Amino acid sequence: MKNSRGRAGISRLSLILSLIAALLGGVALSTGAEAAIGGDGKPLPSYGLKGVGSASLSGASTNDLKGWVSARLSNDRKRRAHQLTVAPAPVTKAAAAPAEALAAPAGPAALVLYDTTGPYGHLGELYAMAIANLGGHFGTVTAKPVSAYTAGMVEQYTSTYYVGSTYYGGTLPDAIPAAFYQDALKTTKPVTWIGDNIWNMANTVGIENFKKKYGWDPTNSFFETNGNVGNINQVTYKNQTLTRKIPAGFDGGVLHPAVVDGPDYPDITELAQAKDANSGATLPWAFRSSNLTYVGEIPFSYVSEADRVIVFEDLLFDGLAPATAERHRAFVRLEDISPDAEPAKLRAMADYLYSQKIPYGINVIPVYTDPKGAYNNGVAKTVTLAQAPEVVAALKYMLQRGAILMNHGYTHQYKNVNNPYTGVTGDDFEFFRAHVDAADNVIYDGPVAEDSTVWAQSRVTSAFAAFAAAGLPKPTLWTTPHYAASATDYRVFGTNYTARLERSLYFGGTLSGGTTNASRYIGQFFPYAVKDVYGTTVLPENIGNYEPVPYNNHPARLPADLIASAKANLAVRDGVASFFYHPYYDVEPLKQTVEGIRALGYTFVAPAALTQ
């Protein structure tokens, strides 16, 4: 059967700087379908959509970041000049705001507090979801607005996390109750403070009291030095050099702590060190004294497979599972296998992985469709697994040799429209709408028009029926086509499968329990299994995939790049290096990647082991 994923013509792609993707908050692509032509005359698949890109926020929220940065630094300059007045939060008990108790495996309990006020208040919930998702690896998570905090609450949880995304001052009164400042000082429970407003805590509890307990002075600590935030482009942690890539104008800086010396003040412990590429100066990116861990910025807006967010992902163990032993596991899955796949190549992959005793996933799309004949001379074509016996035989061969069957959508495309490319299985989104704009960027438009619990379930039910008709087992794992779906869809997947293995979108309104906002989301991938805010177990995919040439504003990712990302993730004490590979490529790059990751000390395991 002919491979519909030829790549010989990919060098004809014209490239645009990947910075565009970050600025627009989505994944920018270099060409539309009409220009992205492979050697067999067929549009190249949009594999650049596999993930959240360097900008993990939606376009709407990313556009807000520039205003947020400007307001933050303006307030910080006023504070330095002693011109920022901060009205304290009301002394009366804060009204209880909606909160989410997130179901998770038995274990420690985390409290996540976040800001909701001001023109960029929605960012607080997005960042809180990112923390809550990671916390779902360890146990139960409760997330609520910081304004809902009441005295003594920190004592009810194993560890507390406050993400400061609203810089209080001027016309914006402090929304953090004094009780939280006071409890954070007096508790012996771990408290992690991320970003803004730590100086307001010092002012509330007394600067000298703060200095004597923690050994530094937040009221004399600022995000700028010499009038700018510099060019902090790397963070070192546990002997791993991690990236920090933020476009100019979108960088809110890292707080430079004013450490105090003397016999009356404790030492601080530097946990991770940031470095300015221009000056060579270093500063603590994260540090700890007494019960307080401080992280000098919010690390979720711009991320990569080797990003400094890895530091935060590992620091969670300190507060929630400090006795965790060092362990490094790896996982590989073969991607986008449909009834149109080449059986011989599937068998070749199976033979290699079996020879190495490597369990692996096979992401199967049970129905291949080309409704407009884009790849079939204008003649519509649909093939089910039951109609592709050679492919089914190859899949069964793989299952006998260590493969785990995974469901990758029903058709991996939407109706008979370009979404955004051809309407063909594997090329397009299935549960989300998207289009290519005039600058050749793929823009996420939101859920499909008929999106609902009933509609999403119908796709899943149809997929199960197609597997059964082909004599294949019922998959228990799911990967969303192009990783994009609505909150409704993600919950449907959670009721039908034991876990999702993917990167995911998390929408504004999810924590508050209100209507979700499809234009406000944060994308996230994980270094370990989590129970996310949708209540679903999500298995990690944090390394990306092999892609031999640059395209779609993404640089080439060769085996050396995947191995380098796996090396960076060694900083997570019990982390996973999880990647995917397309079986239309030769086996050799897969061999290089597997051998390189193994040489780092990783052990390849089956997906079921990732939840243990």
N, C-alpha and C positions, 0 to 999 in steps of 0.2 A: 504494500500500500504506500502510495507516495507521501513523503513527508511534506506537510503544508507549512513548515516553519523554516524554510531555507534562509540562510544568512549571507550568501555570497555577495549580495549587493549592498551590504550595510555601510561600506566605506563611502557610498555616495551621499550619506546623510550630512547635511550642513548642521553645524553645531552652534548653539548659543551658550553663553556663559551660564554655568549652573547657579550663579548668583541670582538669576531671575527667579528660579524656583523658590529661593529663600525669601526674596522680597515680596513675592506674590502669595506666599503662604501655602502653596500647593506644589505639585510636582510639575515643573515646566518641561514641555517636550519640544524637540527641535523641529519636528515636521508634522504635517497632517498626514492622513492615510494616503493621499494621492502622491506624496513625495517619498514616503518611507517604503521603498520597494525592495524586496529581496531578489535573490538571483533567479528564483523560479517565477518572477513576475507577480508575486503576492506581497501585500503589505506586511511589513515586519510587525510582530506582536509588541504591544506596549508594555513590556516588562518593567519599564521604568516606573510604572504605577505601583509596583509591588512595595508599598511602604509609604511612609509619611513624608519622605524628603527631609531636607535639612531643617525646613520650617515645619515644626510639628503642629502648629496651630492652623486653623482655617484661615482663608484669605481675609475674612472680615476681622478676625482677631489679630492676625499678623499686621494688618494695616494700622490697628490701634497701637501696636507696640511703639511706633515712632513717637506718637503723642505721649504715650506712657513714659518713655525714656526722657523726653523733654521735660515733662512735669516733674519726674523724679529728681533729675539733676538740678532743676531750678529750685526745688524745695531744699535739696541738699546744700546748695550754695547759700540760700537764705539761712539755713540752720548754722552753717559755718560762720556766717556774719552775725549770728544772734538776732536775726530778724524774722524768724519763723515762730509764730505763736501757735501753740497747740492747746485747743480746748479739750479738757479731759472728758472721757465718757461719763454719762450720767451715773451718779452713785446708786440710784435705784436699780433693782434687779433687772437684768436684761430680759426682754420678752423672749420666750422660747421660740426659736426658729425651727423649721423643719430640719430633721437630721436623718441620716441614713445609717442604720446598723447593717453592715455588710456581712452576709453569710460567708463564713470561711471555715477551714478545718480547725479543729480544737487547738488551742494554743494561746499565745499572748494576746493581749488586747491593746490596740493603738487608738489614740484620740487624735484626730486631725482637725485643726482649727484653721479657718481661712477668712479673708476679707471679702466683703460684698458691696461696700459703699464706694461712692465716687464715680467719675465718668468711665473708669476702667474696672469697675467692681466685678464684672463678669469673669475677668481673668482669674480671680481667686478661686472660683469653683472649678475651673478647668485644671488649675495646678493642684488643687486638693484632690481631684479625681486621680491624677497621676500618682500622688503619694498614697492614696487609699488603695489603688490597684496594687502597687508594690507591697503595701502592708498586708494585702490579702495573701501573700506567700507565707506569712507567719502565723496568722490567727484572725481574730475578729477585728473589724475596723469600724469606728464610729466617726463620722465626719459631720461637722456643723459649723455655721458661721461663728467667728470668734466673739461676736457681740452676744451670743447666747451662752457664753461661759458663765458658770456660777461657782461661787467659792467652794474649794475642796474637790473640784472635779478631777484634777490631775491625779489625785490619790486613788481614783477608781480604775485607772488604766496602768498597764505595764510601762508605757512610754507615750509622751505627748509630742506632737509636731505642729508647729505654727508656721504657716507660709505667709510672709508679709509682702503682699503685692500692691497694697494701697498705702501710699506715703501720706500719713496723717499730718495736717498742719494747715495754717491759713484758714481758708473758708471751709475746710473739711475737718470737722471735729474727730477726735480719737474715738474709734468704735471699740477699742479693746478695754474691757472692764478692768478697773484697778485690781480687782480680785485675782485676775490672771497674772498680772505682773507680780503681785505679792506671793501668790502660790508658787510661781516658777522659781522665785528666790528661796523660799523656805523648804520646798519639797526635796526629798532625796531621790525621787523618781527621775529617770532620764527625761530631759526636755531638749528638743531640737528646734532651733530658731533659724528660719530661712529668710534672708532678705531684710526687709525694712522694719523700722519701728523699735528695734532693740534699744535705741537711745531713749525712747519714751519710757521703757521699763526702768532704765537707770535713773531717769529724772523722777519717776514715781516712787521707787523704793529708796532713793537716796544714792547719789553718785558714789559717795565714799563706801556705802554698804555694798554696792555692786562691785566696786573695785576690790574690796577686801575679800569678797567671795570668789570672784572670777579672774582677777588679775589684769583686767583691761578696762578701758573707758570708752564706751560707745558714743558718749556725747562729744568726744573729740576724734571720732572715726568717720571717714567720709569716702565717697565713691570715686572722687577725682583727686589727682595730685597734679600740681602745676597747671590747673585749669582744664584738665581733660581726663578721660578714663583710660587713656593709653591704648596699647594694643596687646592685651592679654590673650594669647592664642594657644596656651597649653597649660595643663595642670598635671603635676606629677603625684602619683599615689601608689604606694606599695611597689616601687621600682618600675611602674608603668607610666609612660608619657602619653597622656590623653589629649585629645584635641579640644579646642574651644573656638568654633568658627561662627562668628556673628557679623553680619554685614554692617558697614559703616552707617552710623545714624540710628542703628537699632540696638546698640550696646549700652546698657545701663550701668556697666562697670561692676567691679568687685570691691566690697568694702575693705578699706585698709585699716586694720584694727590698731588702736593706740594702746600698746601694751605698757603696763606700768611696772616699774622695778622697785625693789625694796623689801626688807624683811617682813613687812606687814601684808605683802601681797603674794598670792600663790602664782606659780608658773602656769602658763598655758601650754597645752600639748598640740603642736601642729600636726594635723592629720593628713592634709593635702596641701601642696604648694603650687601657687600660680606664678607664671612668669610673663613679663612684658617683653615682647619681641623687639620693641624699639629701644628700650633703655637697658634691658637685661635685668631689671629689678625684679625681685621676688617678694611674695607676700603670702600669708596663709590664706588658702582658699576655704579650708574648713579647719576648725580647731576646737579644743575641748578644755574646759576647766570645771572642776567640781561636777555637778550634775548637768551642766549646760553644754551642748554642742551647738556651735554657730557655723552656718554655711553662708558664705559671703555673697551669694546671688541665688536667684531661682534658676535651676539648670534645665528647665523643660522646654523652653521656646525654640531653641535650635539644638538639634542633636544629630549624632551620627553613630555608626556602629562602634566607634572607638572614642566616644565623647566623654567629657568629664562627668556626665550624668552617672557614669559607672561608679564614681566615688560615692554618690548618694545611695545608689542601689546596694552597695556593700555596707555603708555605715548603718543601714537599718538593722543589720545583724547585731550591732553593738547594743542597741536599745531593746530589741525584741527577741533575739536568740544568740546571746553572747557565747554560748558554749558550742556553737556550730563548728564542726570539724572541716578542715580544708578538703574539698572534693571538686573535681572538674570533669564534667561529662559533656559529650557531644551528640548531636543528632543531625541526620541528613534525610531529606525527602526529595523524591523525584517529582517534578512539577508538570502540570498541564497535560496529563495523559488522557486523551479522548479516544473515541472509536476511530478517529482518523490518524492515530499514531502508527509508527512503524514497528511491527512486532520484533524484527531482528534486533533493532537497537534496544528495545526493552529487555530482551533476553541477554544482550551483551552487558548491560548494566547489572542485571541480576547475577550473572556469572561472576563479575568482578566483586561485587559486594558480598556475595556468598563465600567467595574464596577468602575474603578477609574477615569472615565471621561478623559482619556488620549488620545489625537489624536496621531497617530503614522504612520510611513512609513512601507510599505511592499515592499522589493526589490525582484522583480519577474524576473526570467529567463524564457522566454516563450517556449524555446525548450530544453528538456533534451536529451543528446546524449552520448552514450558509444560506440564509433565507433569500438573499438577493443574487446569489451566484457570483459573489465577488471573486471567489477562487475557482469557479466552475463555468467559465465562459457565459455568465449571465443566467445560468440555469440553477434554480434553487436545489439545494441538496441537504438532506438530513439523514444521519446514520445513528442508530442506537447501538449500544453494546451488543444486544442480542443479534443485531445484523452484522456484527464484525467478529466472527468466530475466531479468526486468527489473533486478533487483539486480545480477546477474552482468554484464549489459550496462553498467550504470553503473560497476561496478568496472573493467571493461576500458577504458571511456572514461577513467577516472582513470589507469590504468596508461599510457595513451597520452599523458597530459598531466603526466608527472613523478612519479607516485605510485610507491612501493615497497611491494610486498605484504608484510605481516607477519602472523604467526599469533598470534591472541589466545585460546589455548585451543581445545578441541574443542567444548564446549557452554557454557562459562563458567557452569556450575551443577553441582549434585551430586545425582544420583538424583532422587527425587520428594519430597524433604524441604526444609523451610525451612533454608537454610544461609547466612545466618540469616533470610532474609526470605520469599521466595516460591517458591523452586525454579526460577525462570524465568531463562533466558539473559540475562546481563548484570547481573542483580541480585545473584547469589550467587557464593560461592567454588566452585571446581572441585576444587582439590587440597588444601584445608585445611578443617577443620570450625570453625564459629563459632556463637555464639548471642548473643542479646540478653538481658542480665540485667535484674533488677528495676529498676535505675536507668537503664535504656535505654542501657547501654554494650555495644558489640560486644566480646565476649570471644573471643580466639583459643583454640580447644580443642586444636589440634594436627593432624597429618596425618590424612587419612581412614583408615578402618579397614583397607581393602585396599591401602593404600599400599605400593608395591614398585617395583623397577625394571621388572618385567614389566607391572604395571598402568599405570604412567606411560607406558611405551613404547606400550602399546595405545591410549592416548588420542592420542598424537602420530601413530601410524600411521593411526588412523581419521580424524584431521584431514587428513592428507595425501591420503587416499583421497577425502575429500569435495571438496577443492580440485580434484583431478584429474577427478572426475566432472562438475564444472562447467566444465571446460575452462580452468581457471586455472593459472598456473604454480605450482610448488612453492615455498612461502615459505622463505627462508633466515634470517629474523629471527623472534624469539619474544618475546612479552610475557606473563608469567604473569597469569592472571585475579586481580584484586585484589592482585597482587604477593606472594601468599603460597603457599608450597609447602614441602615437606620438602627436606632436603639431598639425599636420594635423587632426588627429582624434578628439582631444579636440575641435577644431574649428567646425568640423562637428556636434558634440554633441550640441555645443552652438547654432547652427542654427535650431535644431530640438526640443529642450527642453527649458523650461523657466529657468532652473537652473540645475547644477550638485550638488550632495550632496556627498562629498568625500574628500580624500586627493589626491593631484595631483603632476605630474612632470612638471617642467618648464625648457626648454632646452636653452643652449647657442645659441646665434644668434637671439633669439626672439626679443630683444629690438633693435638690430641694423638693423633688417629687412633683414638680410642675410639668408643664408642657415642654418637651425638649425642643431646642432651637437648632435646626439643621445647619444654620450658617455659623454657629459657634461650636467648635469642637477642638479637641486636642487628640493628636494621634500618638500612639505609644507602642513600643516593643519592649520586651522583658528579657532579663538574663536568667530567669528561673520561672517556674510555674507559679501562677497567681490565681486567686479567686477575685474576679474583677467586680466593678460596681454594677454590672448586669447580673451578677450572681453565678457566672459561668467560670469554670476552670479554663484558663488560657495557657497553653504551652508555648515556650519561647521560640521565636524566630528573630534572632538579633545580629546575625552576621551578614545576611543578604544572600546574593547569588553570583555565580560565575557569569561574566559577560565580557567577551574578549576584545571588544572595541568600544570606544566612547560613543554615546548616542543619547538622545532625549535629555540633554543637559546633565547627564550622568557620566562620570569618567568610567573608563574600562575598569572592571573588577576581575583581576586575574587571580590564580591560586594564591600568589604572594599577598594580595590584598585581603583575601578572606582569612589567611593564616595570621596576618598582622592584626586583624580585628579580633580573632580568637585570642591572640596573645594579650591584647589590651583587656579582654574580659577575664583573664586570669586574676585580675584584681578583685573580682567577686569571689569570696571565699568558698561559696558553694554554688557556682554559676555554671551555665551551659553555653556551649558554642553551637548554635543551631543555624543551618543554612539549607538552601535548596539548589537543585541542579536540574537543568532541562535535558532529558534523555536524547534529544536530537543532536546534541554535541557528542564528540568522541569521548571515550572513556578516560583518555590520558589526563586531561585537566582535573577530572574527578579524583583520579589516583593521586595526583600531586597535592590536591587539597586535603584529602583524607590523611595522607602520610605526614603532611606538615602539621596538621592539627594533632595527630597522634604524638608526634615528636615533642609537642609542647606539654604532654602529660595528660591529655584528655582521653577518656574512655568512651567509645561509642555505645549508646544504649538505645533500647526501644522507647517509644513515647510513654508507655505505661510507667516506666521507671522514673520519668521526669517529675511525677507527682509525689515521689517518695523522698 
